[in-house]
Amino acid sequence: MVHTKFCDLRTCNKVSGEVCTDTPDKEKVSAYTEDFLTPADVGARKGIFVPRELVNKLLKLVKLYDIEGLTVGAYVTSILVKHLCENRDIINELTAEGEKTVIL
C-alpha cells in the first residue's frame, strides 16, 4: 500500500520514487509513542539548518499528535538520540577511520 497523504518525504530530496508502507500494528504504534512522543525538557539549545519543508512537517506532526508538552525540539531530540544509540558501533567505526576520533 502506498501512502502519500501527509508524510511524503520526497519533498526533502532524500527519498525518490514511491514509499511503501503497511498499516502498523498497535504494538508498533505503542513503541513509537513511547520512544518518540514523550514530552521532555530539551535544555540548552543550538540551532541547526534543515530544509524548511522538513521543519513544517515536524511542526504539523507535533500539532496533530496533540500531546501536552511535546515540542518539535523534544521530538527531534528523541529521534536523534535513538539513531545515535542504534548506530553507535557504526558511527564509532567510521570516526575511528578518520584523523579525529569521537567515541559515543
Phi and psi restraints in degrees (value plus and minus 20) as a CYANA .aco file:
   2 VAL   PHI    -130.2   -90.2
   2 VAL   PSI     103.1   143.1
   3 HIS   PHI    -130.7   -90.7
   3 HIS   PSI     100.0   140.0
   4 THR   PHI    -146.4  -106.4
   4 THR   PSI     -10.7    29.3
   5 LYS   PHI     -78.7   -38.7
   5 LYS   PSI     -74.4   -34.4
   6 PHE   PHI    -140.4  -100.4
   6 PHE   PSI     -72.0   -32.0
   7 CYS   PHI    -110.3   -70.3
   7 CYS   PSI      44.4    84.4
   8 ASP   PHI    -114.6   -74.6
   8 ASP   PSI      78.1   118.1
   9 LEU   PHI     -97.5   -57.5
   9 LEU   PSI     -23.1    16.9
  10 ARG   PHI     -81.2   -41.2
  10 ARG   PSI     -44.4    -4.4
  11 THR   PHI     -85.0   -45.0
  11 THR   PSI     -38.6     1.4
  12 CYS   PHI    -113.0   -73.0
  12 CYS   PSI     -16.9    23.1
  13 ASN   PHI      39.4    79.4
  13 ASN   PSI       2.3    42.3
  14 LYS   PHI    -128.2   -88.2
  14 LYS   PSI     -36.7     3.3
  15 VAL   PHI    -148.0  -108.0
  15 VAL   PSI     109.1   149.1
  16 SER   PHI    -140.5  -100.5
  16 SER   PSI     133.1   173.1
  17 GLY   PHI      60.1   100.1
  17 GLY   PSI    -187.4  -147.4
  18 GLU   PHI    -101.0   -61.0
  18 GLU   PSI     125.4   165.4
  19 VAL   PHI    -130.4   -90.4
  19 VAL   PSI      90.2   130.2
  20 CYS   PHI    -108.2   -68.2
  20 CYS   PSI     114.3   154.3
  21 THR   PHI    -157.4  -117.4
  21 THR   PSI     135.3   175.3
  22 ASP   PHI    -129.7   -89.7
  22 ASP   PSI     142.4   182.4
  23 THR   PHI     -93.5   -53.5
  23 THR   PSI     100.4   140.4
  24 PRO   PHI     -91.9   -51.9
  24 PRO   PSI     131.4   171.4
  25 ASP   PHI    -100.6   -60.6
  25 ASP   PSI     148.3   188.3
  26 LYS   PHI     -81.2   -41.2
  26 LYS   PSI     -52.4   -12.4
  27 GLU   PHI     -85.3   -45.3
  27 GLU   PSI     -62.5   -22.5
  28 LYS   PHI     -87.3   -47.3
  28 LYS   PSI     -58.8   -18.8
  29 VAL   PHI     -84.2   -44.2
  29 VAL   PSI     -61.4   -21.4
  30 SER   PHI     -84.7   -44.7
  30 SER   PSI     -63.4   -23.4
  31 ALA   PHI     -84.4   -44.4
  31 ALA   PSI     -61.4   -21.4
  32 TYR   PHI     -82.6   -42.6
  32 TYR   PSI     -64.6   -24.6
  33 THR   PHI     -79.7   -39.7
  33 THR   PSI     -64.0   -24.0
  34 GLU   PHI     -86.4   -46.4
  34 GLU   PSI     -61.1   -21.1
  35 ASP   PHI     -92.9   -52.9
  35 ASP   PSI     -59.8   -19.8
  36 PHE   PHI    -139.6   -99.6
  36 PHE   PSI     -39.2     0.8
  37 LEU   PHI    -129.3   -89.3
  37 LEU   PSI      17.7    57.7
  38 THR   PHI    -123.9   -83.9
  38 THR   PSI     100.3   140.3
  39 PRO   PHI     -78.0   -38.0
  39 PRO   PSI     121.3   161.3
  40 ALA   PHI    -171.6  -131.6
  40 ALA   PSI     135.7   175.7
  41 ASP   PHI    -105.1   -65.1
  41 ASP   PSI      98.1   138.1
  42 VAL   PHI     -95.1   -55.1
  42 VAL   PSI     -45.5    -5.5
  43 GLY   PHI      57.7    97.7
  43 GLY   PSI    -168.3  -128.3
  44 ALA   PHI     -80.2   -40.2
  44 ALA   PSI     116.9   156.9
  45 ARG   PHI    -140.6  -100.6
  45 ARG   PSI     138.1   178.1
  46 LYS   PHI    -163.9  -123.9
  46 LYS   PSI     113.9   153.9
  47 GLY   PHI     -94.6   -54.6
  47 GLY   PSI     129.0   169.0
  48 ILE   PHI    -151.9  -111.9
  48 ILE   PSI     140.8   180.8
  49 PHE   PHI    -119.6   -79.6
  49 PHE   PSI     101.1   141.1
  50 VAL   PHI    -156.1  -116.1
  50 VAL   PSI     138.0   178.0
  51 PRO   PHI     -77.5   -37.5
  51 PRO   PSI     118.0   158.0
  52 ARG   PHI     -76.3   -36.3
  52 ARG   PSI     -57.2   -17.2
  53 GLU   PHI     -80.1   -40.1
  53 GLU   PSI     -58.7   -18.7
  54 LEU   PHI     -87.9   -47.9
  54 LEU   PSI     -63.5   -23.5
  55 VAL   PHI     -80.3   -40.3
  55 VAL   PSI     -64.2   -24.2
  56 ASN   PHI     -81.3   -41.3
  56 ASN   PSI     -61.0   -21.0
  57 LYS   PHI     -84.1   -44.1
  57 LYS   PSI     -62.6   -22.6
  58 LEU   PHI     -84.0   -44.0
  58 LEU   PSI     -61.5   -21.5
  59 LEU   PHI     -80.4   -40.4
  59 LEU   PSI     -64.2   -24.2
  60 LYS   PHI     -83.8   -43.8
  60 LYS   PSI     -63.7   -23.7
  61 LEU   PHI     -79.9   -39.9
  61 LEU   PSI     -68.4   -28.4
  62 VAL   PHI     -80.2   -40.2
  62 VAL   PSI     -61.0   -21.0
  63 LYS   PHI     -85.5   -45.5
  63 LYS   PSI     -61.5   -21.5
  64 LEU   PHI     -86.0   -46.0
  64 LEU   PSI     -54.8   -14.8
  65 TYR   PHI     -83.8   -43.8
  65 TYR   PSI     -51.6   -11.6
  66 ASP   PHI      32.9    72.9
  66 ASP   PSI      30.0    70.0
  67 ILE   PHI    -128.4   -88.4
  67 ILE   PSI      99.9   139.9
  68 GLU   PHI     -78.6   -38.6
  68 GLU   PSI     108.2   148.2
  69 GLY   PHI      69.4   109.4
  69 GLY   PSI     -31.8     8.2
  70 LEU   PHI     -96.4   -56.4
  70 LEU   PSI     108.6   148.6
  71 THR   PHI    -141.2  -101.2
  71 THR   PSI     144.4   184.4
  72 VAL   PHI     -80.0   -40.0
  72 VAL   PSI     -60.3   -20.3
  73 GLY   PHI     -80.4   -40.4
  73 GLY   PSI     -64.0   -24.0
  74 ALA   PHI     -86.6   -46.6
  74 ALA   PSI     -60.4   -20.4
  75 TYR   PHI     -82.8   -42.8
  75 TYR   PSI     -69.6   -29.6
  76 VAL   PHI     -85.5   -45.5
  76 VAL   PSI     -60.4   -20.4
  77 THR   PHI     -79.0   -39.0
  77 THR   PSI     -64.3   -24.3
  78 SER   PHI     -80.8   -40.8
  78 SER   PSI     -63.6   -23.6
  79 ILE   PHI     -82.8   -42.8
  79 ILE   PSI     -66.3   -26.3
  80 LEU   PHI     -88.1   -48.1
  80 LEU   PSI     -60.9   -20.9
  81 VAL   PHI     -82.4   -42.4
  81 VAL   PSI     -64.2   -24.2
  82 LYS   PHI     -82.4   -42.4
  82 LYS   PSI     -63.4   -23.4
  83 HIS   PHI     -79.1   -39.1
  83 HIS   PSI     -67.5   -27.5
  84 LEU   PHI     -84.2   -44.2
  84 LEU   PSI     -59.6   -19.6
  85 CYS   PHI     -86.9   -46.9
  85 CYS   PSI     -65.3   -25.3
  86 GLU   PHI     -89.5   -49.5
  86 GLU   PSI     -44.8    -4.8
  87 ASN   PHI    -133.7   -93.7
  87 ASN   PSI      -1.1    38.9
  88 ARG   PHI     -73.6   -33.6
  88 ARG   PSI     -68.4   -28.4
  89 ASP   PHI     -83.5   -43.5
  89 ASP   PSI     -62.2   -22.2
  90 ILE   PHI     -85.7   -45.7
  90 ILE   PSI     -64.8   -24.8
  91 ILE   PHI     -81.8   -41.8
  91 ILE   PSI     -64.2   -24.2
  92 ASN   PHI     -82.9   -42.9
  92 ASN   PSI     -59.4   -19.4
  93 GLU   PHI     -84.2   -44.2
  93 GLU   PSI     -65.4   -25.4
  94 LEU   PHI     -85.9   -45.9
  94 LEU   PSI     -58.8   -18.8
  95 THR   PHI     -93.1   -53.1
  95 THR   PSI     -47.4    -7.4
  96 ALA   PHI     -88.3   -48.3
  96 ALA   PSI     -44.0    -4.0
  97 GLU   PHI     -96.5   -56.5
  97 GLU   PSI     -40.7    -0.7
  98 GLY   PHI    -106.8   -66.8
  98 GLY   PSI    -199.5  -159.5
  99 GLU   PHI     -96.6   -56.6
  99 GLU   PSI     -50.1   -10.1
 100 LYS   PHI    -121.7   -81.7
 100 LYS   PSI     119.8   159.8
 101 THR   PHI    -139.5   -99.5
 101 THR   PSI     120.2   160.2
 102 VAL   PHI    -155.8  -115.8
 102 VAL   PSI     101.5   141.5
 103 ILE   PHI    -124.5   -84.5
 103 ILE   PSI     107.0   147.0
